[in-house]
Amino acid sequence: MVRSRKIFSLLTLLSSLSHGANARELFGVRDDLHFSLGARQANKDGSVPAYKDPNASIEDRIDDLLPRMSLEEKVAQLIQGDINGWMDMSNPLDNTLTHNESGLDHMLNTRAGSIWAGYQTPWEKFVYAITVGQKYLMENTTLGIPALIQSEGLHGFTNNGTIFPSPIGLGASFDSQLIHDIADVVAKEAEGLGINHIFAPVLDLARELRWGRIEEGFGESPYLTGELGYAYVHGLQDGSRRNASTTATARMAATCKHFAAFGSPQGGLNIAQVSGGERELRTTYLPPFKRACLDALSIMTAYSSYDGIPAVANHLSVVQLRKEWGYKYWVTCDAGSIDLQISTHFTCDTRECAAKAALENGLSGEMGGGTYTYETLTQQVKDGRVDVKFIDETVKYLLRTKFSLGLFENPFPYADYLSTLRTPASHAVLQRADRETIVLLENKNNVLPLSKDIGSIALIGPQANRVSFGDYVFFNATHNAISPLEGFRQHLLGISSSTKVNFAQGTELWSNDQAGFPEAVKTAQNSDVAIVMVGTWTLDQTLLWTPGTNATTGEARDQSDLGLVGAQLELVKAIQSTGKPTIVVYVTGKPVAEPWIKDNVDAIVHQFYPGEYGGRALAEIIFGDVNPSGRLSVSVPRDVGTTPIFYNYLKGSRPSGNPGAILGDGALHFGNQYVLNNPSPLWGFGHGLSYTTFEYSNLEVSPSNVDGTADSISVSVTITNTGSRSGKEVVQVYATDDRSSVVTPNQELVGFSKVDIDPGKSEKVTIGVKLHDLGLWSRDNEWVVEPGTFTIKVGTSDQTYQNATLTVT
């Protein structure tokens, strides 16, 4: 290791590095152009090369740079490197500013297009690592091409950045502006440290609830996912890096993933096959990507196969993304997925085959995590097995992303990076997020909100004194957060309430042990009301992959049962049997299928994995200082056997006649569909209660008769707050194609708006609906809006407040 002393400015740390070209074979570089082979970074006539000119157009810069690159340099651009190639990242607390020069040289001359930097490490060391790498690329390589520096940002920047609620919770906000503002915080925190490429948002749909990763997406609706994904992409990207070129269009590269249909694996098992045809793909899975990602500077492919073709080598990505949509930016595979063609999909038997298939059919790069199959491409081109045009085209996409970020002018961390990390402004966005993502599911006899002077509350259960974040957070991120127990105590102290908080855990999340039940029951009996907190759990990205740890959600944590694990249901029953008013709070990464709880407790609150403020926000909701405004972004089944349960099922797919049931006393009531159950959800998509009431009136569709070539229509409705509290209502617009040439969904969300209305006040809400969203993939394999009538309704997926008819001619 080469030890460097700390100096005042890390940004000038490597000014003593030597300059000069690497000794490389220049295979494929033309020698009859305006530069010489000996000095490819300069022009023969002494003029500034276009690719170095910050005022030149991006396309001119790409066209000038690509011919200067050797085959080896092009292939190196397609492969992801890692900062652990020159830094020791094994200890998250170590702040020694050292690097390995031989590792630096090897890594950045073979895997140089993008660099994985998703580690928890002191910020000073992180900035040092990025500065070392980018300085080397800019000053110690022939062409000076900077790297994409990559990390996670699913619901917060992962190196001690502000952590927000998990995306499935963010989906429950139905608030596009909030999602935009969250992404803006993620970008600001990451940008100062030198990150320029974030692996988010996830646009996988929550249609297969057994899958462990549904917490990473915005829910089950293609439309909601597309709108919130669009907000996230623009919140992350909009703006420009400091001292970037005049043609730069973004400050950060978002990564829409996983292209496509990844979230519906067979059996709910991670990376398992996804079955479906082109109509389902184009109708359900592709629309969120088309809406959210055409401006995103990168897209990531999926691990799975669709209709028998591995996503990483699916020619559809070229046809759909590149030809039909005109997508012109970087596409990368997921970690190790190119090798899955050999080990999992069995469509290739060699690394050469896997690299060729992914490159030619996907025009994408290779992330780490596998055997770096793309390293075989250089020899395959020389042997005539791979046409260099595929490499050239893919490198162009990557260069376009880099030039769009302005990296050639300034790829470095900012000297004042501390000023953008964990700021008061970021915390204000965090508070909004944690408050708006909580869903009130049940509130019998208006037991909530609790009086601030109720006397005493029992806080019981394994989620009461625990911080449960979603996956893709850094090690020990929970130390920055407020647990519910602490949140309740802080809140009551802040409002000068004399109400006492009594706590008993009762059981562990992962245990059948009921030894703690007597204490929990006694605690409830000695309190005026009992709040029982139960749910699922995941782990941070260190512990999730550590042998011997357990989790029930997250990547590669799939479930065969959607009920509560261990003794949690019995704990709820034991507390409810005390006769005390019982409120259940679910803290989860997915729906919980427990009909008994719905039927027997007094109130149910669902808090999908929260952010750092989650414990305090929950107390604010329970005591009514904040009126709940979250709405379910995913339907809740009665049990795993009644899935799939998504709201936009195709017509005829969910018969409603004569369901059966197992009654509370154990008696069996036999029906038809299902024999002993009901195919309808416990709570449908869009459901959520408030502490006030809203009335809908004066629904108007304008125009109500429209030509099929029109762009959009307007849906207007008057919302009146008929209660005694201010509250936010989520106005949801659904459409049904009454008669169609192919089977279409029974309903589809096509618009929404979140409005804040004072008691006694009314507001006219107008929501635009794009006519394109009423279309279908026809028998003739084209997207059309067919003539006929459409039922337009406002309400939730299972409750209609007003409806009207739209006629398309």
N, C-alpha and C positions, 0 to 999 in steps of 0.2 A: 504494500500500500504506500502511496505517496502522500505524506502529510502536508497540508497547507495551513498556515496560520490564519486566524480570523482577521479580516481587515474591515475597514469602515464600510466599504460598499461592495456587496457581493456581485453587483453588476459589472464591476471592473476586475473581477477576480482573475480572469484568465487572459488578461492583456499580454502576458508574457509567453503565451502559447506560440509555437512556431507556425509559420504559414507555408503553404506549398501544396502541390498536387500529390495525391496518393499514387503510388505505383500500381496501376491497374491495367488490365488488358482492355483495350478500347474497341472491343468487338461491336460492330454496328454503327460506329460514329463516322459520319461522312467527312471527307477531308476536302471537299470542293465548295464549301460554304464560306460565310463571312467571318469565320473564326478559324484558328489553327488548332491542330491536335495538341500541340504543346501548351496552349493557353486557352482552353475552351471557355473559360470564364470571361474572356475579353474578345473584342472585335479586332480584326486585322488593321482597320483604319484608325484605331484608337477611340472610337466612339463608344458610348455606354451601351452595353447590350440591352435589348428591349426587356429581357426578363428581370433586369436590375433597375429598370426605369419605373419609379412609383407612379408616374403619370401615364404610362402606356396602358392600353386596354388589357384586361385579363387574357383575352384570347390571343392577342399579339405576344404577350409574355409567355404563354404556354407554347405557342408555335415556335418561339425563339429558343426556349430552353430544351424542349424535347430532343431536337436533333443533336444537341451538344452532349447528350447523355449516352454513356456506354450501356450495353446490355446488362452488365453486372450492376450498374448504378440503378437502372430501371427496376430490375428484380428486387434490389434492396429496398426500393421505395414501396414495394408491395407487401413487405413483411414487417410485422410489428416487433419492435425491440422492447427492452425493459430497463428501467433505471437500475435494477439490481445487477445489471451487467457491469456497472462501474461504481456502484454504491452498495454498502452493506445495509440492507433494509430489514434484517432479521429481528432487530430490537426496536420496538416502537418508542422507547424512551431515550434511545441513544442519540446524542446531538453532536457526535464527532464529525467534523467537516473534513472528510477524507474521500479520496476516490482512487480507483485502480486504473492507471493509464492504459495498460495493455487491454483490459476489459473494455475501456472506453473506445479504443481504436477498433477492436474487433466488432463490438456491437454496432457502432455507427458506420461501419463500412460494409455491413452485411444485412442489417435489419434497421433501416434508417428512416423509413417513411413515417412511422408513428412510434411512439414510445409509451409503454404502459407505466403509469406513475401512481396507481391507486393504492398507496400505502399510507398507514398512519405513522407519522414521524414528526418530530418538532418542525415547525414552519421554517425555521432558519436553515435546517438541514435540507428540507424539501427545496427551498429556493436555491440553495447551493447546488443541489443535484441537477436541477433544471438549467441553471446558468452554465454549469460545466458542460452539459450535453449540447445545448444550443450554441454555445460559444465554439465548441469543437466543430460542429456542423457548418457554422457560418464562416469560420476562419481557418479551419484545418482540413477542409475537403475542397476538391477542385471547384465545384460549382456552387457551394455554399447554400444548399437547400435545407431550410429548417424543418423540424419535425412537428407533427401533431403530437401534443402531450395530452395523454388521456387519463380520465378517471371516471368514477361513478358519480351520478347526481340524481338518482331516482327520486329521492325526496329530501335532498340536502347534500351538500358537498361532503365527501366521505373522510376528509382529513381534518377532523375537528371543526367542520363547518356547522351551521345551524341546521338541525334536523327537524323536518316538517312531518305531518302525518303521512302515512303510507298512501300511495296513489289510489287504492280502492277507497280510502277515506276521503282523499281530495275529490274523487268523483262524486261523493255524497254531498259535496258543497254545491254542486251545480252552478259554480261561479267561475266563469272564464277569466274575469279580471283578477281574481285571487290567484288562479293558477299562473297567469302571466306574471304576477308580482312575485310569486314564489320562485319561479324560474329566473327572474331578474336577480333575486338575492343569490341563488346558486351561482349564476354567472359572475356576479361581482366578487363573491368570495373566492371563486376558483381562478378568475382572471388575474388577480394581483399576484398569485403564487406561480403563475406561468402556465397554468392549465389552459388549453384552448379547444379541447374536444371532450364532450361529456356524453356518456352512454345513457341517454334518456331522451325522450320519453318512451315508455313501453305502451304499445297499442294492441297488445294481445287481449282478446275479449274473454270475459269471465263466464263462459258458457259451460265449461266442464269443471264443476266445483270441487271435484276430488283433487285436481291438480294443485300442487303446493304453491305455485307462483301467482295465483290470481290476485294476491295482494299488490302485485307490481303494476297492474293495469288500472284503468279508470272505471271498470265495470263491464257490464254485459252488452251495452248499447253501442252499435257502430256509430250512431250519430253523436252521442255524448262523448264517446272516446275521440272521435275526430275533432270535435270542437275544442275539447280540453287539450288534446294533443297539439292542435294548432296554436292555442294560447301559450302552451309550454315552449314550443319551438321558437315562437317570436319573442317571448319573454327572455329566453336564453340567448338568442342570437342578435336581436335588434341593437344597433349601435355599432361602434367600431373600437378596436384596440387603440391605445395611445400611440401616436406617431406612426399610424398605419398609412398605407398608400391612399391616394384620393379615390381609387376605384374599389377599395375594400367595402364589402357589404355586410359584414357581421363581425362581432367581437368574440364569438364562441361558436363552435360547431355542435349542433344537436345531433343525436343519433336516434332515429326512429327504429324501433325493433319490436318484434322479431318478424321479419318479412318471410313468409306470411302464414297466417292460420295456426300459429304455434300453440295457442292456448286451448286447443280442443283435442288433446292426445287421447288415443284409445285407452280406455280404462282409467283415464286421469293420470297416467304414468308419464313422468317427465321424459321428453324426447321421443315418446312412442309415436307411431304413425298417426297421421291425421287423414281421415277419409272424407271424401267429398268430390264434387265435380266442379266444372268451370263456373256453372251458374251460382253455386253456393259461394265459391271463392269471390266472384265479382260482386255478388249481392251483399254479402255479409262481411268478409274479411278484408277486402281491398279498400272499400270506401274510407275507413279511417286513415289509411296511409295516403290516399289521394288527397284528402282534405288537409291533413296535417303536415305532410312531408315534402311537398314539391319544392318548398323553399329551404328545407332542412339540408344542411351541408353534408350529412352522411346518413346512411341506412345500414342496419345490420340484419343479416339473414338468420334464419332459424336453424336449430339443430335437427328438427324433425323432417320426415318426408311428407309430401302431400300427394295423394293419389298415386303413390308408388315412386315418386321422384324426390330425391333428397333436395331440400330447399337450397342448399349451398351450391348445387349444380343444376338448378332448374332453369331451363331456357326461358320460362315464363318471366323471370326477373328481367331478362333483356327485352323481351317483347313488351311486357307491361310497363316496366319502369322507363326503359330507354326509348323505345319506339313510339308507344302510344302516349305516354305521359311526358316524354321529352326530358326525363330526369338526367341531369348532367354532372352530378357530384359523386362523391366517394361512396362506395359500397364495400363493407367489410364482412367477413364471416364472423361467427361467434367463436369463442376460444376452443381450439382443438377440433372444430366441426368438419374441417376438410378431411381429417383422418377418419372421421366416422364413416366415410364412404367405404373404408377398408374394414373397420372393426365392428360396425353396427349395421349399416345398410347393406353391406356386402355387394356393392355395385362396382368396386374396384379391388384389385389384388396387389397393386403396387402404389408407392408414393407418386410415381410418375403419372399413373392413371388418375389418381385423385387430384393432383395439381392441374393437370390438363383439363379434366372435366369441370372443375370449379372455375378456372380462368375463362375457358371458352364459353361455358354456359351461364356463368354468373357475372363475368367482368368485375370481379371483386378481389379484394386483398385478403391476406391471411393474418388473422390474429394469432397470438401465441397460444400455448397450452397444448400443442400437439408436437409433431416431429418436424415442423417447418418444411412441409412438402414442397412449398414454392421454391425452395433452394434447388430443386431439380429442374426448374424451368430454363435456366441458363443453358445447360447441356442439351435439353430437349429442343431448344431453338437451334442450337448449333448442329444438332443431328437431323433437323428438318421435321421433327415430330410435332412441334408447336409453331404456329405462325407468329412472328414477332408483332404482327398488327394487333393481336389481342392484348399483348403486354403494353404496347404503345397506347392503345385506347384506354386501358385501365389506368395507366399512369397519368394520362391527361385528366381523368376525373379527379384523381388525388391532387394534382397540381392546381386544378381549378378551385378546389376547396381551400388549399393553402393560400393561393393568391386572394381569394375572397375574404380571407381572414387578415390579410395584410402582414403575414408572418415574415416575408422577406425583408420588411422594413424594421420590424420589432417583434421578435419571438420571445423576448426575455420577461422574467418576472419584473414587477414594479418595485422600486426602492421603498415606497410607502405602503407595501402590501398589508401591513397591520391595520391601516385605516379603513379597510374594506371588510374586515373579518369580524363577525359576531357583533354588529353595530346595533344601537338602539332602533334604527330604522328596520333592520332585519328582524328584531324582536317584535316590533309592531306587526309586521306581516305574519310572524309566527303566531301571535295571539289571535289574529283574525282566522288563521287556518285552523287552529285547534278548536275554536269556538264554532265555526261554521260546518265542521265535518261531523259533529255529534248528531245522531238521529234518535228522536224519541219515537219508539215503536208502539208502546202501549201506555195508557195513563187512565186507569179505571178510577172512576169517582174523583178525578182530578187530584189524585194524591200528590202529584207534583205541580208546581214547585213546593218544596218544603218551606215552612215558616223559619225565618232566621232565628227565632227564639223558641224552637220546638222543645228545647230542653236537652235532649241527648239523641245521638244517632249511633248505631252500631255499624261500623265499617268492617265487613267480613269477607273472607275469601282470598284465594291465592293471587288475585290481581290487585288487591287493595294496597299492598305495600311493595309494589314492584313497578318498574318502568318497562313496558313492553313496546319496543320499537319494531317496525317492519324490517325485513332483510335489506341487505346492501347498506349497512351503516358500519362505521369503523369500530374497532375494539374499544370497549368501555365508553362508548358514546352516551350510554345511559347516565353517566356521572354528571352530565350537563342538565339533566331533566328533573322534573318534579313528579314524584309518585302521587297517586291519588290520596294516600293518607296524609302526606305532607301538604298537598294542595288544599285539602279540606281544612286542615289546621291553619294554613296561611290565610285562607279566605275568611274563615270565621273570625280570626284575629283582626283582619283588615276591616271588617264591618262592625267590629266591637260587639260581637255576639257572645252571649254567655253559654251557647249551646256546646255541650261536651261531646267529643268524639271518642267512642270506645272501639277498640280494635281487637279482632281475633282472626287469625288466618284460617283456621279450620282444617285445611288440607293443603297439600302441594298440587300444583297443576298436573304433575306427571305421576301421581300416586293414587292407589286405591285405599290408602291408610285413612281410617276415620277416627284415629285417636284424638284428634283435635276437635271433634264435633262437640263434646260436652262443654268445653270452654266457649265455643262459638255460640251454642244455644244459650248458655247463661248470659253471654254478652248481649245477645238480642233481647232476652227477657228483661234485662236491666236497662234497656234503652227504649225510646219512644218510637223509633222506626229502625228497620234493618235494611242496609244496602249491601247486597251480596255481589261481589265482583268475581266473575269467572270468565273463561275464554280459552283461546288458543295461544301459542307462543312460537316465536322463531328466535334466531340468534344472530349476532353480528357475523361479518364475513370471516372472522378468524375462528370463532367457536362453531359456526355452522358446519365447517368442514373438519373439525377436530374429532378424531375417533373417541367414542365414549360419551359424547354429548347427545342430547335429545331435543327435538323440536317437532311441532305438528304442522307448521307452514314454512314456506320458503323454498328456495331452489332445491330440488331432489328430496322434498319432504311431502310426499303425496299421501292422501288418506283414503281409506275404503269406507269410512264412517264419518258423518258430519255432525254427530252428537258430541257432547262434552266428554272429555277424556277423564278417566279415573273416577274419583269420588265426587266430582264437582256437582253433578246433578243431585246426588243424594244430600250434599250439603245444602243446596237450595231447598230441597224438600224439608230437611230438618229445621231450617230457619223459618220457612213458611208455616210449619206446623205449630210454631209458638203462638200464632195468632197476632203477632205484631205486623203492622203494615210492612210489606216486603217489596223492595225495589231491586230488580236484577240489572246489573250493568255488564254487558258483554264487551270485553276488550279482545278483539280478534283481527285476523287477517282474511277472514272469509265468513260466510254466513254460518250460523249455528242452528241445526235442525233439532229443536227440542219443543215439541207441541205442548208437553205438560207445563212447561214454564209459562208459555203464552196463556194457557187456560187458567192458571192458578195464582200467579203473583199479581201484585197491584199495579206495577209499572215496569216497563222494560226500556232501557236506554242502550243504544249500540254505539260504542266508540271503537271504530276501526283503528288499528294501531296508531296512536297519536304522535304528535311531535313533542318537543321539549316542554311545552307549556301544558301538556295534556292533563296532568293531575289537577292543576288549578282551573282549567277550563271546565272540567267535569263538575267541580264544586260550584262554579258560577252557573252552570245549567241547572243543577239539582236544586239550588236555592233561588233560582229565578232571576238572578242578576243579568243573565243572558238568556234570551228566548231561543230555544232550539230551532234551527232552520235547515238541518241536514235532511236529505232525502236518499233513500236507498238507491245506490247505483247498480245493485245486483239483487235479484229476487231470492227469497229465503224458502228453501224446501221444507217439507214436513219430515222427511228423512232422505237418506241417500238414494233409496229405491224410487223416489218420485222425481229424481233428476233425469234429464235436464229440465230446468224450470224457468228458463229465460222467457221474457215477456213477448218477444217478437217471433214466436213459433209460427211455422207455416200453417195455413188454414187446414183444419181437419186433424191436426196433430195432437190436440188435447181435448178429447171428448169430455163433456161435462155431465153426463147422465149417471145417476145412481151410484155415487161413491160409497165404499164401505168404511168401517171404522172399528177400532178397538176402544171401547168405552172406558171411562174412568174406573169403573168397578171391575174391569177385566172382561166384561161381556163382549161377545163378537157380533158385530153387525155386518153381515155379508152384503156386498154390492157387486158391481160389475167392473167399474174402471175407477180405481182399483178394487180388488175384492175386499181388502181390509184397509184401504187408505184412500186418499183424495189427490188427484193430479194437480190441484190448484195450490199455489204457494201459501205459506203462513202469512207473509207480507210480500206484496208485489213490488216490482221495480217502480221507483218514484215515490214510494210511500214514506211518510214522515209526518209527525204531529207537531203542533205548536201550542204554546200557552194562550194563544188567542185564536180567534176563528175568522175565516175569510169566506166571503160570498162572491160567486161569479155571476155576471150578467152581461147582456148586450154583446154576445159573441157575433162577430162579423167577419166574413171572408171576402176580401176585395182584391181583384174582381172575383165574383162567384162563378163566372163563366169565362174561360180563358182558352186561348189557342195553345196547342201543345208545344209550340216553339217559343212561348213566352219564357222569360227568365225567372220570375218569381211572383208570389202572391203575398198579401199581408193578412195576418190573422190578428184581430183586435178583440179585447175583452176587458170589461171593467171589473176590477177587484176591489172589494170593500172590506175593510177590517171591522168586523162586527163585534169584536171583543173589547177588553179593557186594557190591553197591553199593545205596545208597538211590536211589530213582528215582521219577519221576512218570509214572503211566500214564493215558492218556486212554481211559476206558471209553465205547464208542460203542454206541448201541442203534439198530438198524434194523428197519423193519417192511415186510412185503410183503403186500398184499391178494391172497390166493391165487386168488380168482375174483371178478370184478366186472362190473358191467353196462356199463362203459366201460373202455377200456384205461388201466391205471394204471401207475405206475413199477415197475420190477423191484425196487426197494428205495428206501426213504426214511429218512434220518436223522430220528429222533424224540426223541432224548435223548442226553446225554453228561455226563460228570463227570470232572474231573481230580483224581487222588488221589496223595498222596505216601506211599510205603510203604518202610519200612526193610527191609534184607535179612533173609530168613527169616520175615518177618511177613506176616500176612494181614489183609485188611480186607473186610468186607461192604459193598458199595456198592449203594445203593437209588436208583433214578432214576424219577421220576414221568413218565408218558407220558399226555398229554391225548388222550382218545378222539377229539376233534375233528380231531387231526392224522392220524388214520387214514381220514379221509373223502375224498369225491370230489365233483366237480361233475357231477350226474346228467344223464341225458337230459331230465329234466323241469326242468332249469335251477335246481337247488337243491343246497345242500351237505348231503350225507347220509353217515352211516356205515352202510354196508350190512351186513346179517346175513351171517355166514359165518366162515371161519377166516382168521387172519393169522399168518404166520410172523414171530416175534420173534427176532432174533439179536443177539448181542454180538460185536464184532469190528471190522473195517474194511470199506470198501465191497467189497473183493475177497478178503477172508479172514474166515472165520467161526470163532469160538472155541467158541461154544455157541449152541444155538437151542432154541426152545420154540414152542408153539402157543397162540394166543389165540382163543377162540371168542366171537363177538358174536351175540347172539340178538335 
